[in-house]
Amino acid sequence: MVYFDAASTEPLHPQARAALLAALDVGWADPARLYGSARRARLLLEQARAEVAEALGARPDEVSFTTSGTQAVHLGVLGTLHGRRRTGRHLVLSAVEHSAVLHAAGVHERDGGAVSAVGVSRTGAVRVDAFAEAVAVPGTALACLQTANHEVGTLQPVAEVAAACREAGVPLLVDAAQTAGRLPLPEGWSVLTASAHKWGGPPGVGVLVVRKGTRFRSPLPEDEREGRRVPGFENVPAIVAAAAALRAGLAEEHEQERLSALVDRIRRTVPRVVPDVEVIGEDEDRAPHIVTFSCLYVAGEALLTELDKAGFAVSSGSSCTASTLRPSHVLEAMGVLTHGNIRVSLPRGASAADVDRFLEVLPGIVRRIRQEAGVSS
């Protein structure tokens, strides 16, 4: 099986695996206690925190570890809104944010807050002028913008939006899930969230960074751990492994350039070998590992199944979950084809030979599905 779904989760980095196994032996104790084994666990935890902080351009005391990227987003959004409640109840976000942001926004709205979703271009980039206008509304407490879209890979104009937020005196939460460990992070954010399994760390580790001076109050009951932002026992071995993967990934800049070149090949070739296809998202201003395209007259789920039979694990943005059968809110906001959508996201080490084989089998699979549906191509 060829794994092309790194945007969902990147396979565990070899350095993360080694760090995890070593930390299981010495980092198992409760880091909040005072005896020897606990102090060793605390030392590992704080060393990992310092490494993650350096990689993300933050101070160690600004970094908290969560149980997932989703929890980091929920705490980041709701905690900042709660901390700035006296300022107002207005939340601004882009229309293509991850569902974790949208779900937190839904909680805020049900609690009496206001939410403004700013539209995007056909390539998925948020409209900076409209975003600046939205954050300038009196009573705006927080703005949210991802660094890169999780479905189509488009890089967002974070620096320009951050400047508008700074002028309006509004903190900006940046969801860096798809670029942390792959690309340099933009500046100007007040709160940042990320997820270790997206950069080759183990699942179950998220990162929440809250800049000094940003008013924040956790919506959860207080705990003495993680700067009183995140309750619960830290998974020290997994956090150590996450830091090792982040450090290793940032040192592999050439690998991201190589993956980007393979994505370029897919973007150029698919429209040439498959009729009635739309490649979606920015051609150049994009995450290095993601390419998404939609095939007319083809159900995305059918295409996923046939590619799986052919030995390729890919994803689809045609629905948020298979059970809801609802079209992707990202593709709807972009105004592009919402069905027959395939997201290919290349993991570290993806080979040119595997990409070539994918491009060889794809036309026949699409043609067969269309013929079975009574559509000739």
Solvent accessible surface area in square Angstrom, and as a share of the most:
residue,aa,sasa,rsa
1,M,150,0.67
2,V,20,0.11
3,Y,69,0.26
4,F,1,0.01
5,D,23,0.12
6,A,1,0.01
7,A,1,0.01
8,S,40,0.26
9,T,55,0.32
10,E,9,0.04
11,P,57,0.36
12,L,46,0.23
13,H,8,0.04
14,P,86,0.54
15,Q,95,0.42
16,A,0,0.00
17,R,133,0.49
18,A,65,0.50
19,A,21,0.16
20,L,39,0.19
21,L,108,0.54
22,A,61,0.48
23,A,3,0.03
24,L,92,0.46
25,D,109,0.56
26,V,70,0.40
27,G,1,0.01
28,W,163,0.57
29,A,4,0.03
30,D,20,0.10
31,P,3,0.02
32,A,33,0.26
33,R,118,0.43
34,L,151,0.75
35,Y,122,0.46
36,G,26,0.25
37,S,20,0.13
38,A,0,0.00
39,R,143,0.52
40,R,130,0.47
41,A,0,0.00
42,R,82,0.30
43,L,122,0.61
44,L,40,0.20
45,L,0,0.00
46,E,61,0.27
47,Q,101,0.45
48,A,3,0.02
49,R,18,0.06
50,A,44,0.34
51,E,48,0.21
52,V,1,0.00
53,A,1,0.01
54,E,143,0.64
55,A,32,0.25
56,L,7,0.04
57,G,49,0.47
58,A,18,0.14
59,R,125,0.45
60,P,64,0.40
61,D,70,0.36
62,E,5,0.02
63,V,3,0.02
64,S,0,0.00
65,F,7,0.03
66,T,8,0.05
67,T,86,0.50
68,S,38,0.24
69,G,12,0.11
70,T,65,0.38
71,Q,43,0.19
72,A,0,0.00
73,V,6,0.04
74,H,58,0.26
75,L,5,0.02
76,G,0,0.00
77,V,0,0.00
78,L,36,0.18
79,G,0,0.00
80,T,0,0.00
81,L,11,0.05
82,H,65,0.29
83,G,13,0.12
84,R,31,0.11
85,R,115,0.42
86,R,241,0.88
87,T,67,0.39
88,G,15,0.15
89,R,64,0.23
90,H,20,0.09
91,L,0,0.00
92,V,0,0.00
93,L,2,0.01
94,S,0,0.00
95,A,26,0.21
96,V,0,0.00
97,E,0,0.00
98,H,62,0.28
99,S,38,0.24
100,A,4,0.03
101,V,0,0.00
102,L,53,0.26
103,H,114,0.51
104,A,2,0.01
105,A,6,0.04
106,G,18,0.17
107,V,67,0.39
108,H,8,0.04
109,E,94,0.42
110,R,188,0.69
111,D,86,0.45
112,G,61,0.59
113,G,8,0.08
114,A,52,0.40
115,V,42,0.24
116,S,37,0.24
117,A,67,0.52
118,V,8,0.05
119,G,37,0.35
120,V,9,0.05
121,S,31,0.20
122,R,136,0.50
123,T,46,0.27
124,G,1,0.01
125,A,22,0.17
126,V,6,0.03
127,R,128,0.47
128,V,45,0.26
129,D,121,0.63
130,A,41,0.32
131,F,0,0.00
132,A,33,0.26
133,E,131,0.59
134,A,14,0.11
135,V,2,0.01
136,A,67,0.52
137,V,69,0.39
138,P,126,0.79
139,G,28,0.27
140,T,5,0.03
141,A,0,0.00
142,L,0,0.00
143,A,0,0.00
144,C,0,0.00
145,L,0,0.00
146,Q,3,0.01
147,T,6,0.03
148,A,3,0.02
149,N,1,0.01
150,H,24,0.11
151,E,21,0.09
152,V,1,0.00
153,G,0,0.00
154,T,0,0.00
155,L,55,0.27
156,Q,13,0.06
157,P,28,0.18
158,V,4,0.02
159,A,61,0.48
160,E,94,0.42
161,V,0,0.00
162,A,2,0.02
163,A,44,0.34
164,A,17,0.13
165,C,2,0.01
166,R,160,0.58
167,E,157,0.71
168,A,43,0.33
169,G,51,0.49
170,V,10,0.06
171,P,14,0.09
172,L,2,0.01
173,L,1,0.00
174,V,0,0.00
175,D,11,0.06
176,A,0,0.00
177,A,20,0.15
178,Q,8,0.04
179,T,4,0.02
180,A,2,0.01
181,G,6,0.06
182,R,22,0.08
183,L,45,0.23
184,P,123,0.77
185,L,37,0.18
186,P,36,0.23
187,E,148,0.66
188,G,35,0.33
189,W,11,0.04
190,S,22,0.14
191,V,0,0.00
192,L,0,0.00
193,T,0,0.00
194,A,2,0.01
195,S,4,0.03
196,A,0,0.00
197,H,42,0.19
198,K,32,0.14
199,W,13,0.04
200,G,0,0.00
201,G,2,0.02
202,P,10,0.06
203,P,106,0.67
204,G,37,0.36
205,V,1,0.01
206,G,0,0.00
207,V,0,0.00
208,L,0,0.00
209,V,0,0.00
210,V,3,0.02
211,R,70,0.26
212,K,111,0.47
213,G,83,0.80
214,T,25,0.14
215,R,156,0.57
216,F,41,0.17
217,R,158,0.58
218,S,15,0.10
219,P,59,0.37
220,L,68,0.34
221,P,112,0.70
222,E,127,0.57
223,D,30,0.16
224,E,112,0.50
225,R,23,0.08
226,E,13,0.06
227,G,59,0.57
228,R,132,0.48
229,R,35,0.13
230,V,4,0.02
231,P,45,0.28
232,G,37,0.35
233,F,118,0.49
234,E,10,0.04
235,N,82,0.42
236,V,1,0.01
237,P,13,0.08
238,A,6,0.04
239,I,5,0.03
240,V,25,0.14
241,A,0,0.00
242,A,1,0.00
243,A,2,0.01
244,A,5,0.04
245,A,0,0.00
246,L,1,0.01
247,R,116,0.42
248,A,7,0.05
249,G,10,0.10
250,L,72,0.36
251,A,82,0.64
252,E,39,0.18
253,E,120,0.54
254,H,124,0.55
255,E,17,0.08
256,Q,18,0.08
257,E,110,0.49
258,R,88,0.32
259,L,0,0.00
260,S,28,0.18
261,A,60,0.46
262,L,8,0.04
263,V,0,0.00
264,D,48,0.25
265,R,74,0.27
266,I,0,0.00
267,R,22,0.08
268,R,164,0.60
269,T,17,0.10
270,V,0,0.00
271,P,61,0.38
272,R,179,0.65
273,V,50,0.29
274,V,2,0.01
275,P,70,0.44
276,D,79,0.41
277,V,28,0.16
278,E,54,0.24
279,V,34,0.20
280,I,3,0.02
281,G,10,0.10
282,E,44,0.20
283,D,84,0.44
284,E,147,0.66
285,D,86,0.44
286,R,18,0.07
287,A,0,0.00
288,P,7,0.05
289,H,1,0.00
290,I,0,0.00
291,V,0,0.00
292,T,1,0.00
293,F,0,0.00
294,S,0,0.00
295,C,1,0.00
296,L,65,0.32
297,Y,118,0.45
298,V,7,0.04
299,A,55,0.42
300,G,0,0.00
301,E,72,0.32
302,A,39,0.30
303,L,0,0.00
304,L,45,0.23
305,T,70,0.41
306,E,38,0.17
307,L,0,0.00
308,D,75,0.39
309,K,149,0.63
310,A,36,0.28
311,G,16,0.16
312,F,1,0.00
313,A,27,0.21
314,V,19,0.11
315,S,22,0.14
316,S,24,0.16
317,G,6,0.06
318,S,2,0.01
319,S,21,0.13
320,C,74,0.44
321,T,70,0.41
322,A,79,0.61
323,S,102,0.66
324,T,71,0.41
325,L,132,0.66
326,R,165,0.60
327,P,43,0.27
328,S,0,0.00
329,H,40,0.18
330,V,0,0.00
331,L,0,0.00
332,E,96,0.43
333,A,37,0.29
334,M,8,0.04
335,G,47,0.46
336,V,12,0.07
337,L,58,0.29
338,T,24,0.14
339,H,93,0.42
340,G,0,0.00
341,N,1,0.01
342,I,0,0.00
343,R,22,0.08
344,V,0,0.00
345,S,0,0.00
346,L,0,0.00
347,P,12,0.07
348,R,60,0.22
349,G,54,0.52
350,A,8,0.06
351,S,41,0.27
352,A,41,0.31
353,A,73,0.56
354,D,41,0.21
355,V,0,0.00
356,D,58,0.30
357,R,94,0.34
358,F,0,0.00
359,L,15,0.07
360,E,129,0.58
361,V,44,0.25
362,L,0,0.00
363,P,22,0.14
364,G,22,0.21
365,I,8,0.04
366,V,1,0.01
367,R,110,0.40
368,R,105,0.38
369,I,16,0.08
370,R,1,0.00
371,Q,110,0.49
372,E,138,0.62
373,A,70,0.54
374,G,70,0.68
375,V,41,0.23
376,S,103,0.66
377,S,64,0.41
